[in-house]
Amino acid sequence: MATFADLMSLLLVLFVLLLTFAEMDVIKYKQIAGSVKTAFGFSKQDELAGVVELDGSILGKALKQPTPDTPRIVSNIPPVETPEVEIKEGDSKSEKAEALEETLETVLHKMGMANQIGVDRKDGDVVVRFPNEIAFPSGSSGMTAEFAAILNRLVPVINQTEGQVVVSGHTDNIPVSSNSPYISNWDLSAARATSVIHYMIDQNGTDPARMVVQGHGDSRPIADNSTPEGRAQNRRVEIMIEMVDDAGNNSGATTSGPTGGTNTETGSGGIPSPEQRRSFSVPGNQ
């Protein structure tokens, strides 16, 4: 006759086997842990006090600081040969935008990222939207190696076009912590957009005269900030490629700075000294 101890031992072996075959999804674990924490009555103040772009979870306190080494799921992105954007002489802006959109979607499909990165056309321009979970660790402007690998495959396609390239950063409405190196979500979003531009110029040879930086903070949400799912959608980086007609006119109304270089919406009004400049984390090429 089996004893109670035997039964417990068998159950333990069963759970060990199940754990062996299971794959840990860190993001889902954080969401479930946050829900359990709320259900057991942990202080709501712990969830919100000083959180940088993170919904309340059991790891919330550990992630209030910018953490480039935050555990995250990084997929193996296969190398992709850069296809040619089939733009013909005399094509309209919408036709050029359609050709660029189709080429970018082809690259994303080959990488297996079509369901995670959005490509849309907007008023004759093309917008590529990167969720923050792929692009940056929580509270940091240092790009992930995964995001760098994706840019290495998409930017050569973008470089085949003409017109301004507007990189914009967006956050949710949860304020940065008091000990964050960033003054506000405006500062954080602009720093992230600037990191992307530095990478595109330094690592992929994009023409600096085309580049525009925009930091929007939480001012342009695409979803409801009152839900965790909505806040996750609002945390994003967008690259908009403004198509031009044959005369070289941009289809958009974005203006560059007074010196013709990059334009940031959150500028300080002056040029910082070299020791005041932030350094930018550039992952190794993949």
PARO-837457 format. One record per atom (N, C-alpha, C, O): residue in three letters; x, y, z. Coordinates in steps of 0.02 Angstrom, whole numbers, padded with zeros to 5 digits, always signed. Layout:
N
AlaXYZ...
END
This chain:
286
Met+00043-00060+00000Met+00000+00000+00000Met+00045+00062+00000Met+00093+00067+00038Ala+00027+00110-00045Ala+00067+00171-00050Ala+00052+00217+00010Ala-00005+00228+00028Thr+00105+00242+00038Thr+00097+00289+00094Thr+00091+00360+00069Thr+00102+00374+00010Phe+00072+00404+00114Phe+00066+00475+00096Phe+00133+00503+00073Phe+00135+00543+00026Ala+00188+00482+00104Ala+00254+00505+00085Ala+00272+00483+00014Ala+00301+00521-00025Asp+00252+00421-00003Asp+00264+00397-00072Asp+00226+00440-00122Asp+00253+00458-00175Leu+00164+00456-00105Leu+00123+00498-00150Leu+00155+00566-00160Leu+00157+00591-00216Met+00180+00597-00106Met+00212+00662-00112Met+00275+00659-00154Met+00290+00704-00193Ser+00313+00604-00146Ser+00374+00595-00186Ser+00358+00590-00260Ser+00393+00619-00301Leu+00305+00552-00276Leu+00285+00546-00347Leu+00263+00612-00376Leu+00279+00629-00433Leu+00226+00650-00336Leu+00203+00716-00359Leu+00263+00762-00371Leu+00264+00800-00419Leu+00312+00759-00326Leu+00372+00800-00334Leu+00409+00783-00398Leu+00430+00828-00435Val+00416+00718-00412Val+00449+00697-00473Val+00411+00721-00534Val+00441+00742-00583Leu+00344+00718-00531Leu+00302+00741-00587Leu+00313+00815-00601Leu+00322+00835-00659Phe+00313+00855-00548Phe+00322+00927-00558Phe+00392+00944-00583Phe+00401+00990-00622Val+00441+00906-00559Val+00510+00917-00584Val+00514+00902-00659Val+00546+00939-00696Leu+00481+00848-00680Leu+00481+00832-00751Leu+00445+00885-00792Leu+00468+00904-00846Leu+00388+00910-00767Leu+00352+00963-00802Leu+00395+01026-00807Leu+00395+01058-00860Leu+00430+01042-00754Leu+00474+01101-00755Leu+00531+01092-00805Leu+00553+01140-00837Thr+00555+01031-00811Thr+00610+01017-00857Thr+00590+01031-00929Thr+00630+01056-00969Phe+00527+01015-00947Phe+00503+01024-01015Phe+00475+01094-01028Phe+00459+01111-01085Ala+00469+01133-00976Ala+00438+01199-00983Ala+00491+01251-01004Ala+00550+01243-00990Glu+00468+01304-01039Glu+00510+01361-01057Glu+00487+01421-01016Glu+00427+01436-01014Met+00534+01455-00986Met+00516+01513-00944Met+00504+01574-00988Met+00549+01596-01024Asp+00445+01601-00984Asp+00429+01664-01018Asp+00433+01719-00966Asp+00388+01728-00925Val+00488+01757-00967Val+00502+01807-00915Val+00448+01860-00912Val+00426+01880-00858Ile+00425+01883-00970Ile+00376+01938-00972Ile+00310+01915-00941Ile+00281+01950-00901Lys+00286+01854-00961Lys+00224+01829-00933Lys+00231+01816-00858Lys+00184+01827-00820Tyr+00291+01793-00838Tyr+00302+01780-00766Tyr+00295+01845-00727Tyr+00265+01845-00673Lys+00323+01900-00753Lys+00317+01964-00718Lys+00244+01985-00712Lys+00223+02010-00660Gln+00205+01975-00767Gln+00135+01995-00765Gln+00096+01954-00714Gln+00056+01981-00676Ile+00108+01888-00713Ile+00072+01844-00666Ile+00093+01860-00595Ile+00051+01863-00550Ala+00159+01872-00585Ala+00182+01888-00518Ala+00152+01953-00493Ala+00136+01959-00434Gly+00145+02002-00538Gly+00114+02065-00518Gly+00042+02056-00497Gly+00019+02086-00449Ser+00005+02013-00535Ser-00065+02000-00518Ser-00071+01965-00451Ser-00115+01981-00411Val-00027+01917-00437Val-00028+01881-00373Val-00013+01928-00316Val-00044+01925-00263Lys+00036+01973-00328Lys+00054+02021-00276Lys-00006+02065-00258Lys-00019+02079-00199Thr-00043+02088-00309Thr-00102+02130-00297Thr-00156+02090-00260Thr-00187+02116-00215Ala-00166+02027-00280Ala-00218+01986-00250Ala-00206+01974-00176Ala-00253+01968-00138Phe-00143+01969-00156Phe-00126+01956-00086Phe-00119+02020-00045Phe-00100+02017+00013Gly-00136+02078-00076Gly-00142+02139-00037Gly-00078+02176-00022Gly-00074+02212+00027Phe-00027+02168-00064Phe+00033+02207-00054Phe+00018+02280-00067Phe-00027+02297-00105Ser+00056+02324-00036Ser+00043+02395-00041Ser+00047+02419-00112Ser+00095+02405-00148Lys-00005+02454-00135Lys-00006+02482-00202Lys+00048+02534-00212Lys+00071+02545-00267Gln+00068+02567-00157Gln+00121+02617-00163Gln+00186+02586-00187Gln+00224+02618-00223Asp+00199+02523-00168Asp+00259+02489-00191Asp+00259+02479-00266Asp+00312+02477-00297Glu+00199+02474-00296Glu+00195+02462-00367Glu+00209+02525-00407Glu+00235+02521-00463Leu+00192+02583-00381Leu+00194+02643-00421Leu+00250+02691-00402Leu+00269+02733-00443Ala+00275+02687-00341Ala+00324+02736-00319Ala+00389+02730-00357Ala+00427+02682-00348Gly+00402+02778-00399Gly+00465+02781-00434Gly+00474+02730-00489Gly+00531+02719-00511Val+00421+02696-00512Val+00429+02646-00563Val+00443+02680-00630Val+00409+02728-00648Val+00493+02655-00666Val+00509+02682-00732Val+00480+02634-00784Val+00508+02581-00797Glu+00425+02654-00814Glu+00395+02617-00868Glu+00386+02543-00851Glu+00404+02500-00891Leu+00360+02529-00794Leu+00350+02459-00775Leu+00285+02453-00736Leu+00275+02489-00687Asp+00242+02408-00758Asp+00181+02396-00721Asp+00199+02359-00657Asp+00248+02322-00655Gly+00159+02369-00604Gly+00175+02339-00539Gly+00185+02264-00544Gly+00141+02228-00566Ser+00242+02242-00523Ser+00256+02170-00524Ser+00300+02154-00464Ser+00324+02199-00429Ile+00311+02090-00452Ile+00350+02070-00394Ile+00422+02090-00401Ile+00458+02093-00351Leu+00445+02106-00463Leu+00513+02128-00474Leu+00517+02204-00480Leu+00569+02230-00501Gly+00464+02239-00464Gly+00460+02311-00475Gly+00517+02349-00442Gly+00547+02392-00474Lys+00532+02335-00379Lys+00583+02373-00344Lys+00652+02362-00375Lys+00692+02409-00378Ala+00665+02303-00399Ala+00731+02289-00428Ala+00739+02324-00495Ala+00795+02334-00518Leu+00683+02342-00528Leu+00687+02370-00595Leu+00673+02445-00597Leu+00664+02473-00651Lys+00671+02478-00539Lys+00661+02549-00539Lys+00721+02586-00567Lys+00714+02638-00599Gln+00780+02558-00557Gln+00841+02588-00584Gln+00847+02567-00657Gln+00823+02514-00676Pro+00878+02609-00700Pro+00893+02586-00767Pro+00937+02524-00764Pro+00990+02524-00732Thr+00916+02470-00796Thr+00950+02407-00789Thr+00965+02377-00858Thr+00924+02339-00883Pro+01022+02393-00888Pro+01038+02364-00953Pro+01042+02288-00952Pro+01035+02256-01004Asp+01054+02258-00893Asp+01061+02186-00889Asp+00996+02151-00869Asp+00997+02093-00847Thr+00939+02186-00876Thr+00875+02156-00860Thr+00865+02091-00898Thr+00874+02090-00959Pro+00846+02035-00865Pro+00833+01973-00903Pro+00779+01984-00955Pro+00727+02013-00939Arg+00791+01961-01015Arg+00742+01970-01068Arg+00750+01913-01118Arg+00801+01880-01120Ile+00699+01903-01158Ile+00700+01850-01207Ile+00730+01878-01272Ile+00701+01923-01302Val+00786+01851-01292Val+00818+01873-01354Val+00818+01816-01403Val+00849+01764-01392Ser+00783+01825-01458Ser+00779+01773-01508Ser+00840+01775-01554Ser+00872+01827-01561Asn+00855+01719-01585Asn+00909+01716-01633Asn+00882+01741-01700Asn+00842+01708-01732Ile+00905+01800-01720Ile+00880+01831-01781Ile+00925+01810-01839Ile+00985+01823-01838Pro+00897+01777-01890Pro+00938+01752-01945Pro+00962+01810-01989Pro+00929+01861-01994Pro+01021+01801-02020Pro+01044+01852-02068Pro+00998+01855-02128Pro+00972+01804-02150Val+00989+01915-02154Val+00944+01925-02211Val+00980+01967-02263Val+01007+02019-02248Glu+00979+01943-02325Glu+01008+01982-02380Glu+00965+02043-02393Glu+00903+02037-02396Thr+00996+02101-02401Thr+00958+02163-02411Thr+00926+02164-02479Thr+00961+02165-02530Pro+00859+02164-02483Pro+00826+02167-02548Pro+00825+02239-02575Pro+00834+02287-02537Glu+00815+02244-02640Glu+00812+02310-02671Glu+00741+02337-02668Glu+00693+02301-02682Val+00735+02401-02651Val+00669+02433-02651Val+00653+02452-02723Val+00688+02492-02753Glu+00601+02423-02749Glu+00584+02432-02820Glu+00545+02497-02831Glu+00484+02497-02837Ile+00583+02551-02833Ile+00554+02617-02847Ile+00576+02637-02917Ile+00635+02639-02932Lys+00527+02653-02959Lys+00541+02673-03028Lys+00538+02749-03035Lys+00505+02783-02996Glu+00573+02773-03085Glu+00571+02845-03099Glu+00500+02865-03119Glu+00468+02832-03160Gly+00476+02918-03089Gly+00408+02941-03103Gly+00356+02914-03056Gly+00297+02934-03060Asp+00375+02869-03011Asp+00327+02843-02962Asp+00302+02899-02916Asp+00340+02945-02899Ser+00240+02896-02897Ser+00211+02944-02851Ser+00236+02929-02780Ser+00266+02877-02768Lys+00222+02976-02734Lys+00242+02965-02664Lys+00209+02902-02636Lys+00241+02863-02601Ser+00145+02893-02651Ser+00110+02834-02624Ser+00139+02770-02653Ser+00142+02720-02618Glu+00159+02770-02716Glu+00188+02710-02747Glu+00257+02695-02716Glu+00273+02637-02704Lys+00296+02748-02703Lys+00361+02738-02670Lys+00351+02711-02599Lys+00387+02667-02577Ala+00302+02739-02564Ala+00288+02716-02496Ala+00266+02643-02496Ala+00286+02604-02452Glu+00225+02624-02545Glu+00202+02555-02549Glu+00261+02508-02562Glu+00265+02454-02533Ala+00307+02528-02607Ala+00365+02486-02622Ala+00409+02477-02560Ala+00433+02422-02547Leu+00420+02532-02523Leu+00461+02527-02463Leu+00427+02484-02410Leu+00460+02443-02378Glu+00362+02493-02400Glu+00325+02454-02351Glu+00330+02379-02367Glu+00343+02339-02322Glu+00321+02361-02430Glu+00324+02290-02449Glu+00394+02262-02438Glu+00400+02204-02417Thr+00446+02301-02452Thr+00514+02276-02444Thr+00530+02266-02370Thr+00559+02216-02351Leu+00510+02314-02327Leu+00522+02308-02256Leu+00484+02247-02227Leu+00511+02211-02186Glu+00423+02237-02249Glu+00383+02180-02225Glu+00415+02114-02247Glu+00413+02065-02210Thr+00445+02113-02307Thr+00479+02053-02330Thr+00538+02035-02284Thr+00548+01977-02266Val+00577+02086-02266Val+00634+02075-02221Val+00610+02051-02153Val+00639+02005-02124Leu+00557+02082-02126Leu+00531+02062-02061Leu+00505+01990-02062Leu+00515+01953-02014His+00473+01970-02117His+00449+01901-02122His+00507+01852-02122His+00503+01799-02090Lys+00561+01869-02157Lys+00619+01825-02159Lys+00652+01819-02091Lys+00681+01768-02074Met+00648+01873-02051Met+00676+01872-01983Met+00629+01838-01933Met+00650+01822-01878Gly+00566+01828-01953Gly+00517+01801-01906Gly+00492+01853-01857Gly+00469+01835-01803Met+00496+01918-01876Met+00476+01971-01830Met+00414+02009-01854Met+00398+02062-01826Ala+00380+01983-01904Ala+00324+02020-01934Ala+00267+02031-01884Ala+00231+02081-01889Asn+00259+01986-01836Asn+00205+01992-01787Asn+00223+02036-01728Asn+00180+02053-01687Gln+00286+02056-01723Gln+00309+02096-01666Gln+00324+02168-01684Gln+00321+02212-01641Ile+00341+02181-01746Ile+00358+02248-01769Ile+00308+02269-01822Ile+00297+02233-01871Gly+00278+02327-01813Gly+00226+02351-01858Gly+00254+02396-01912Gly+00297+02438-01899Val+00228+02389-01973Val+00245+02434-02029Val+00180+02460-02058Val+00137+02421-02078Asp+00173+02526-02059Asp+00112+02557-02084Asp+00129+02614-02131Asp+00184+02642-02130Arg+00080+02631-02173Arg+00085+02691-02214Arg+00040+02744-02186Arg-00017+02731-02167Lys+00066+02805-02183Lys+00028+02860-02154Lys+00039+02922-02197Lys+00094+02951-02198Asp-00013+02943-02233Asp-00010+03003-02275Asp+00048+02999-02324Asp+00084+03049-02334Gly+00059+02942-02355Gly+00113+02935-02403Gly+00180+02922-02374Gly+00229+02914-02411Asp+00187+02918-02307Asp+00249+02902-02274Asp+00245+02831-02246Asp+00191+02801-02242Val+00302+02804-02226Val+00305+02737-02198Val+00329+02741-02126Val+00379+02774-02111Val+00292+02709-02081Val+00309+02710-02009Val+00324+02639-01987Val+00283+02593-01996Val+00383+02630-01957Val+00402+02565-01927Val+00399+02574-01851Val+00432+02618-01824Arg+00361+02531-01818Arg+00349+02539-01746Arg+00380+02480-01708Arg+00365+02422-01722Phe+00425+02497-01660Phe+00460+02446-01621Phe+00434+02448-01549Phe+00438+02501-01517Pro+00408+02393-01522Pro+00387+02393-01452Pro+00447+02399-01406Pro+00502+02375-01423Asn+00438+02431-01349Asn+00494+02444-01304Asn+00524+02380-01275Asn+00583+02379-01257Glu+00484+02326-01271Glu+00510+02264-01243Glu+00567+02236-01286Glu+00610+02201-01261Ile+00566+02252-01351Ile+00619+02230-01396Ile+00676+02281-01398Ile+00734+02262-01401Ala+00659+02346-01395Ala+00707+02398-01410Ala+00753+02417-01351Ala+00813+02423-01361Phe+00725+02426-01290Phe+00764+02452-01235Phe+00746+02417-01169Phe+00688+02399-01159Pro+00794+02408-01125Pro+00778+02385-01057Pro+00739+02439-01020Pro+00740+02498-01039Ser+00703+02419-00969Ser+00661+02465-00932Ser+00702+02523-00904Ser+00752+02513-00870Gly+00680+02585-00918Gly+00711+02644-00890Gly+00778+02662-00919Gly+00811+02706-00892Ser+00799+02631-00974Ser+00865+02643-01002Ser+00860+02666-01074Ser+00812+02652-01109Ser+00912+02703-01097Ser+00917+02723-01167Ser+00970+02682-01203Ser+00987+02698-01260Gly+00996+02630-01171Gly+01045+02586-01202Gly+01009+02532-01242Gly+00972+02492-01212Met+01019+02530-01307Met+00984+02482-01349Met+01002+02410-01333Met+01058+02396-01312Thr+00954+02365-01342Thr+00967+02294-01334Thr+01004+02267-01395Thr+01000+02296-01449Ala+01039+02212-01386Ala+01074+02180-01443Ala+01024+02156-01495Ala+01039+02157-01555Glu+00965+02136-01473Glu+00913+02113-01520Glu+00890+02170-01564Glu+00883+02162-01625Phe+00879+02229-01534Phe+00858+02287-01573Phe+00912+02308-01622Phe+00897+02325-01680Ala+00975+02305-01601Ala+01030+02323-01646Ala+01032+02275-01706Ala+01043+02297-01762Ala+01021+02210-01693Ala+01022+02162-01748Ala+00965+02175-01797Ala+00973+02168-01858Ile+00906+02195-01771Ile+00850+02210-01814Ile+00865+02272-01857Ile+00852+02272-01917Leu+00893+02324-01826Leu+00910+02384-01863Leu+00962+02369-01918Leu+00959+02398-01972Asn+01009+02325-01903Asn+01059+02308-01953Asn+01029+02278-02016Asn+01061+02278-02069Arg+00969+02251-02011Arg+00936+02221-02069Arg+00885+02267-02101Arg+00870+02261-02161Leu+00858+02315-02063Leu+00807+02360-02090Leu+00837+02425-02117Leu+00814+02451-02168Val+00887+02452-02083Val+00914+02517-02102Val+00944+02517-02173Val+00934+02566-02209Pro+00979+02464-02195Pro+01003+02465-02264Pro+00947+02471-02315Pro+00958+02498-02370Val+00887+02448-02299Val+00830+02457-02343Val+00808+02530-02342Val+00795+02559-02394Ile+00804+02560-02282Ile+00785+02630-02275Ile+00834+02675-02311Ile+00815+02726-02339Asn+00899+02657-02310Asn+00950+02699-02341Asn+00944+02703-02417Asn+00975+02746-02448Gln+00904+02659-02447Gln+00894+02661-02519Gln+00844+02716-02540Gln+00838+02731-02599Thr+00810+02745-02491Thr+00760+02796-02506Thr+00788+02866-02496Thr+00845+02874-02474Glu+00747+02916-02512Glu+00764+02985-02500Glu+00713+03015-02451Glu+00663+02983-02435Gly+00726+03076-02429Gly+00681+03109-02383Gly+00701+03102-02311Gly+00745+03062-02295Gln+00669+03141-02267Gln+00687+03141-02197Gln+00668+03075-02163Gln+00619+03043-02180Val+00709+03057-02113Val+00695+02998-02071Val+00685+03024-02000Val+00732+03049-01969Val+00624+03019-01975Val+00606+03046-01910Val+00603+02989-01860Val+00562+02943-01867Val+00646+02991-01809Val+00646+02941-01757Val+00615+02971-01694Val+00640+03021-01669Ser+00561+02942-01669Ser+00526+02970-01612Ser+00519+02918-01557Ser+00506+02859-01569Gly+00530+02941-01495Gly+00523+02899-01436Gly+00458+02914-01400Gly+00437+02972-01397His+00426+02863-01372His+00363+02870-01336His+00365+02829-01272His+00395+02775-01271Thr+00333+02853-01220Thr+00329+02817-01157Thr+00256+02811-01135Thr+00211+02837-01168Asp+00245+02775-01080Asp+00179+02775-01049Asp+00175+02835-01001Asp+00219+02877-01000Asn+00122+02837-00961Asn+00112+02896-00918Asn+00137+02886-00847Asn+00124+02928-00804Ile+00175+02833-00833Ile+00203+02823-00766Ile+00268+02864-00762Ile+00312+02854-00803Pro+00274+02909-00714Pro+00333+02953-00711Pro+00396+02915-00694Pro+00394+02861-00664Val+00453+02945-00713Val+00517+02915-00697Val+00530+02922-00622Val+00499+02965-00590Ser+00575+02882-00596Ser+00590+02885-00525Ser+00634+02946-00509Ser+00665+02975-00553Ser+00635+02964-00446Ser+00673+03023-00425Ser+00748+03013-00432Ser+00785+03062-00439Asn+00771+02951-00431Asn+00843+02938-00439Asn+00862+02916-00509Asn+00917+02891-00520Ser+00817+02926-00557Ser+00832+02911-00626Ser+00878+02965-00655Ser+00873+03023-00635Pro+00922+02947-00703Pro+00964+02998-00735Pro+00925+03043-00782Pro+00952+03091-00809Tyr+00861+03027-00793Tyr+00820+03066-00839Tyr+00772+03110-00800Tyr+00744+03089-00750Ile+00764+03172-00823Ile+00722+03220-00788Ile+00649+03199-00790Ile+00614+03207-00740Ser+00627+03173-00846Ser+00557+03156-00855Ser+00551+03106-00912Ser+00601+03087-00942Asn+00489+03085-00926Asn+00477+03041-00983Asn+00495+03075-01049Asn+00514+03041-01097Trp+00490+03141-01052Trp+00511+03177-01112Trp+00586+03165-01124Trp+00607+03150-01180Asp+00625+03173-01071Asp+00697+03164-01076Asp+00714+03092-01095Asp+00757+03081-01138Leu+00681+03044-01064Leu+00694+02973-01079Leu+00676+02957-01151Leu+00715+02923-01186Ser+00619+02980-01175Ser+00598+02964-01243Ser+00645+02995-01295Ser+00660+02964-01345Ala+00667+03056-01281Ala+00714+03089-01327Ala+00782+03054-01328Ala+00813+03047-01380Ala+00805+03031-01269Ala+00869+02996-01264Ala+00866+02931-01303Ala+00915+02912-01335Arg+00810+02896-01300Arg+00804+02834-01338Arg+00804+02846-01413Arg+00838+02810-01450Ala+00768+02897-01435Ala+00768+02913-01506Ala+00838+02933-01529Ala+00859+02915-01584Thr+00874+02970-01487Thr+00942+02990-01504Thr+00989+02930-01509Thr+01032+02928-01553Ser+00980+02880-01465Ser+01021+02819-01469Ser+01010+02784-01536Ser+01058+02758-01565Val+00948+02782-01559Val+00933+02749-01622Val+00967+02786-01680Val+00995+02755-01725Ile+00963+02853-01678Ile+00994+02892-01731Ile+01070+02883-01732Ile+01099+02876-01786His+01101+02883-01674His+01172+02872-01671His+01190+02804-01702His+01239+02799-01738Tyr+01151+02754-01687Tyr+01165+02687-01714Tyr+01156+02685-01790Tyr+01196+02656-01825Met+01103+02717-01814Met+01090+02718-01886Met+01146+02753-01924Met+01167+02731-01977Ile+01171+02808-01895Ile+01224+02847-01928Ile+01291+02812-01922Ile+01327+02803-01971Asp+01310+02793-01860Asp+01377+02767-01847Asp+01386+02695-01872Asp+01440+02678-01895Gln+01334+02654-01867Gln+01341+02583-01883Gln+01313+02564-01952Gln+01331+02512-01979Asn+01269+02606-01980Asn+01236+02588-02043Asn+01245+02641-02097Asn+01219+02633-02152Gly+01280+02695-02081Gly+01297+02744-02132Gly+01239+02787-02157Gly+01242+02812-02213Thr+01186+02795-02118Thr+01131+02838-02139Thr+01155+02911-02141Thr+01193+02933-02099Asp+01132+02947-02191Asp+01151+03017-02200Asp+01125+03059-02141Asp+01065+03062-02131Pro+01169+03091-02102Pro+01145+03131-02045Pro+01099+03188-02065Pro+01056+03208-02025Ala+01106+03214-02126Ala+01063+03269-02148Ala+00990+03248-02154Ala+00946+03291-02156Arg+00977+03183-02156Arg+00908+03159-02161Arg+00874+03152-02094Arg+00813+03148-02090Met+00913+03152-02039Met+00888+03128-01975Met+00855+03183-01934Met+00877+03240-01933Val+00800+03164-01902Val+00764+03208-01856Val+00748+03169-01793Val+00723+03112-01797Val+00761+03199-01734Val+00746+03167-01670Val+00683+03198-01640Val+00675+03259-01641Gln+00639+03157-01614Gln+00580+03181-01579Gln+00570+03141-01515Gln+00571+03080-01516Gly+00559+03176-01460Gly+00542+03144-01396Gly+00474+03167-01374Gly+00464+03225-01358His+00426+03122-01375His+00356+03140-01361His+00334+03122-01290His+00278+03141-01270Gly+00375+03087-01251Gly+00353+03067-01185Gly+00289+03026-01189Gly+00285+02980-01230Asp+00239+03044-01148Asp+00175+03008-01150Asp+00121+03050-01184Asp+00061+03037-01174Ser+00141+03100-01224Ser+00092+03147-01252Ser+00054+03120-01312Ser+00003+03149-01331Arg+00078+03065-01342Arg+00044+03038-01402Arg+00031+02963-01394Arg+00061+02923-01429Pro-00013+02945-01348Pro-00027+02874-01338Pro-00067+02845-01397Pro-00105+02881-01430Ile-00058+02781-01409Ile-00097+02746-01460Ile-00145+02697-01427Ile-00184+02663-01462Ala-00143+02693-01360Ala-00187+02648-01323Ala-00202+02680-01255Ala-00174+02732-01238Asp-00247+02649-01218Asp-00269+02675-01153Asp-00215+02663-01101Asp-00196+02606-01088Asn-00191+02717-01070Asn-00140+02711-01018Asn-00166+02685-00952Asn-00127+02676-00905Ser-00231+02673-00946Ser-00259+02649-00883Ser-00253+02573-00875Ser-00269+02547-00822Thr-00230+02539-00927Thr-00222+02466-00923Thr-00150+02447-00937Thr-00115+02483-00973Pro-00126+02391-00908Pro-00057+02369-00922Pro-00045+02356-00996Pro+00008+02371-01022Glu-00095+02328-01029Glu-00088+02313-01101Glu-00081+02378-01141Glu-00042+02381-01188Gly-00121+02428-01123Gly-00118+02492-01158Gly-00051+02527-01147Gly-00023+02554-01194Arg-00027+02525-01085Arg+00038+02557-01071Arg+00094+02523-01109Arg+00141+02555-01131Ala+00089+02456-01116Ala+00141+02420-01153Ala+00142+02441-01226Ala+00196+02446-01256Gln+00084+02454-01255Gln+00081+02476-01325Gln+00109+02547-01332Gln+00140+02563-01383Asn+00098+02589-01282Asn+00121+02658-01287Asn+00196+02665-01280Asn+00225+02713-01305Arg+00229+02618-01247Arg+00302+02618-01241Arg+00332+02592-01306Arg+00331+02532-01319Arg+00358+02637-01348Arg+00378+02616-01414Arg+00428+02666-01444Arg+00436+02722-01419Val+00461+02645-01497Val+00503+02689-01538Val+00478+02682-01610Val+00467+02627-01635Glu+00470+02739-01644Glu+00446+02739-01712Glu+00497+02771-01759Glu+00527+02822-01742Ile+00506+02741-01817Ile+00547+02771-01870Ile+00501+02786-01929Ile+00472+02740-01958Met+00494+02849-01946Met+00452+02869-02001Met+00495+02893-02060Met+00537+02937-02052Ile+00486+02862-02117Ile+00522+02882-02177Ile+00476+02924-02221Ile+00426+02899-02246Glu+00493+02987-02229Glu+00451+03033-02267Glu+00471+03028-02341Glu+00527+03045-02360Met+00426+03006-02382Met+00440+02997-02452Met+00441+03065-02488Met+00409+03113-02465Val+00477+03068-02544Val+00483+03130-02582Val+00459+03119-02653Val+00461+03063-02678Asp+00436+03173-02685Asp+00418+03167-02755Asp+00480+03177-02798Asp+00535+03184-02772Asp+00471+03176-02863Asp+00529+03181-02908Asp+00566+03247-02902Asp+00624+03252-02921Ala+00531+03299-02876Ala+00563+03364-02868Ala+00603+03368-02803Ala+00636+03418-02790Gly+00600+03314-02762Gly+00638+03313-02700Gly+00602+03344-02642Gly+00634+03361-02592Asn+00536+03353-02646Asn+00498+03384-02592Asn+00473+03330-02545Asn+00446+03279-02567Asn+00481+03342-02480Asn+00456+03295-02430Asn+00380+03297-02429Asn+00350+03349-02441Ser+00350+03240-02415Ser+00277+03238-02410Ser+00254+03262-02343Ser+00195+03281-02335Gly+00299+03263-02291Gly+00279+03284-02224Gly+00298+03356-02212Gly+00328+03389-02254Ala+00279+03381-02153Ala+00291+03450-02136Ala+00342+03458-02080Ala+00348+03511-02051Thr+00379+03403-02066Thr+00428+03406-02012Thr+00484+03453-02030Thr+00508+03451-02087Thr+00504+03495-01984Thr+00557+03543-01997Thr+00619+03524-01958Thr+00614+03495-01904Ser+00676+03539-01986Ser+00738+03524-01953Ser+00759+03584-01911Ser+00728+03637-01914Gly+00812+03575-01873Gly+00836+03628-01829Gly+00866+03684-01869Gly+00872+03678-01929Pro+00884+03740-01837Pro+00909+03798-01872Pro+00974+03786-01908Pro+00990+03824-01954Thr+01012+03736-01890Thr+01075+03722-01923Thr+01068+03668-01976Thr+01117+03648-02006Gly+01006+03643-01986Gly+00994+03591-02036Gly+01010+03522-02012Gly+01006+03475-02052Gly+01028+03512-01950Gly+01043+03447-01922Gly+00983+03416-01891Gly+00926+03428-01912Thr+00995+03375-01840Thr+00940+03342-01806Thr+00903+03391-01761Thr+00931+03440-01737Asn+00839+03376-01752Asn+00796+03420-01713Asn+00765+03380-01657Asn+00732+03330-01670Thr+00775+03400-01596Thr+00743+03366-01539Thr+00694+03413-01506Thr+00708+03472-01495Glu+00636+03386-01489Glu+00584+03427-01460Glu+00598+03444-01387Glu+00564+03487-01359Thr+00647+03411-01358Thr+00659+03422-01287Thr+00728+03451-01275Thr+00759+03439-01224Gly+00752+03491-01323Gly+00818+03521-01316Gly+00822+03568-01257Gly+00771+03596-01236Ser+00882+03578-01232Ser+00892+03621-01174Ser+00902+03693-01192Ser+00905+03737-01149Gly+00906+03707-01259Gly+00915+03776-01280Gly+00988+03795-01285Gly+01003+03852-01303Gly+01035+03750-01269Gly+01106+03766-01274Gly+01145+03703-01288Gly+01119+03648-01285Ile+01209+03711-01305Ile+01251+03654-01320Ile+01289+03634-01257Ile+01326+03674-01230Pro+01280+03572-01234Pro+01314+03551-01172Pro+01389+03542-01184Pro+01411+03529-01240Ser+01427+03550-01131Ser+01498+03538-01135Ser+01510+03463-01142Ser+01467+03424-01124Pro+01570+03442-01168Pro+01583+03371-01178Pro+01574+03329-01115Pro+01550+03273-01119Glu+01593+03357-01057Glu+01587+03316-00996Glu+01514+03309-00974Glu+01499+03265-00934Gln+01469+03351-01001Gln+01399+03345-00984Gln+01361+03298-01030Gln+01305+03277-01015Arg+01391+03280-01086Arg+01357+03238-01134Arg+01351+03167-01107Arg+01396+03141-01075Arg+01294+03136-01122Arg+01286+03066-01104Arg+01321+03023-01156Arg+01322+03040-01215Ser+01348+02968-01135Ser+01374+02919-01182Ser+01318+02873-01203Ser+01270+02862-01165Phe+01323+02845-01263Phe+01270+02802-01289Phe+01295+02730-01295Phe+01350+02717-01321Ser+01255+02685-01269Ser+01273+02614-01270Ser+01258+02585-01338Ser+01201+02583-01360Val+01310+02563-01373Val+01302+02534-01439Val+01319+02460-01437Val+01377+02443-01426Pro+01269+02416-01446Pro+01284+02344-01444Pro+01329+02325-01502Pro+01335+02361-01551Gly+01361+02267-01496Gly+01403+02242-01550Gly+01361+02222-01610Gly+01304+02202-01602Asn+01389+02228-01668Asn+01354+02211-01730Asn+01337+02137-01731Asn+01376+02094-01709Gln+01276+02123-01756Gln+01254+02053-01761Gln+01228+02041-01831Gln+01207+01985-01847
END
